[in-house]
């Protein structure tokens, strides 16, 4: 899985992508997740009513498609 710190750094820039992928996530979900991949997995599993293993694959796919990279100074 991606470095969680990179996702956190770009979290607010990625919220629209997140909501496009999982439109049933609430603002409370987004606030709770705060860019933490593990929290995202838990919320996706809960909202979609899927096993955690499937949520892990879904989140990994989402993150890999974002091509999150460290910001250069």
C-alpha positions as a Python dict, from the first residue, in 0.01 Angstrom:
ca = {
    (1, 'X'): (0, 0, 0),
    (2, 'X'): (101, 360, -55),
    (3, 'X'): (284, 557, 208),
    (4, 'X'): (1, 685, 429),
    (5, 'X'): (178, 1016, 487),
    (6, 'X'): (162, 1099, 116),
    (7, 'X'): (-213, 1041, 107),
    (8, 'X'): (-255, 1255, 419),
    (9, 'X'): (-54, 1538, 264),
    (10, 'X'): (-283, 1544, -40),
    (11, 'X'): (-605, 1442, 136),
    (12, 'X'): (-804, 1761, 82),
    (13, 'X'): (-691, 1777, -281),
    (14, 'X'): (-828, 1424, -333),
    (15, 'X'): (-1169, 1449, -167),
    (16, 'X'): (-1351, 1499, -499),
    (17, 'X'): (-1181, 1186, -637),
    (18, 'X'): (-1282, 1001, -323),
    (19, 'X'): (-1645, 1108, -347),
    (20, 'X'): (-1655, 1020, -715),
    (21, 'X'): (-1534, 667, -635),
    (22, 'X'): (-1755, 621, -327),
    (23, 'X'): (-2046, 867, -348),
    (24, 'X'): (-2213, 721, -39),
    (25, 'X'): (-1939, 848, 194),
    (26, 'X'): (-2060, 1123, 423),
    (27, 'X'): (-1875, 1436, 528),
    (28, 'X'): (-1839, 1275, 871),
    (29, 'X'): (-1668, 978, 704),
    (30, 'X'): (-1428, 1209, 521),
    (31, 'X'): (-1351, 1400, 841),
    (32, 'X'): (-1293, 1075, 1031),
    (33, 'X'): (-1063, 926, 765),
    (34, 'X'): (-833, 1232, 742),
    (35, 'X'): (-618, 1065, 478),
    (36, 'X'): (-551, 750, 682),
    (37, 'X'): (-560, 452, 441),
    (38, 'X'): (-656, 211, 721),
    (39, 'X'): (-954, 424, 821),
    (40, 'X'): (-1053, 455, 456),
    (41, 'X'): (-1053, 75, 427),
    (42, 'X'): (-1274, 39, 735),
    (43, 'X'): (-1523, 299, 613),
    (44, 'X'): (-1537, 157, 259),
    (45, 'X'): (-1599, -193, 398),
    (46, 'X'): (-1876, -63, 623),
    (47, 'X'): (-2049, 159, 366),
    (48, 'X'): (-2034, -96, 85),
    (49, 'X'): (-2108, -393, 312),
    (50, 'X'): (-1808, -586, 181),
    (51, 'X'): (-1534, -792, 350),
    (52, 'X'): (-1224, -604, 460),
    (53, 'X'): (-1010, -792, 205),
    (54, 'X'): (-1226, -658, -78),
    (55, 'X'): (-1213, -308, 69),
    (56, 'X'): (-833, -330, 82),
    (57, 'X'): (-820, -417, -288),
    (58, 'X'): (-1065, -139, -371),
    (59, 'X'): (-872, 124, -173),
    (60, 'X'): (-536, 8, -314),
    (61, 'X'): (-678, 35, -666),
    (62, 'X'): (-815, 383, -592),
    (63, 'X'): (-482, 503, -450),
    (64, 'X'): (-276, 353, -732),
    (65, 'X'): (-493, 532, -989),
    (66, 'X'): (-440, 865, -813),
    (67, 'X'): (-66, 841, -863),
    (68, 'X'): (-6, 1021, -534),
    (69, 'X'): (349, 1147, -527),
    (70, 'X'): (549, 1353, -280),
    (71, 'X'): (534, 1725, -337),
    (72, 'X'): (858, 1877, -455),
    (73, 'X'): (980, 2193, -288),
}
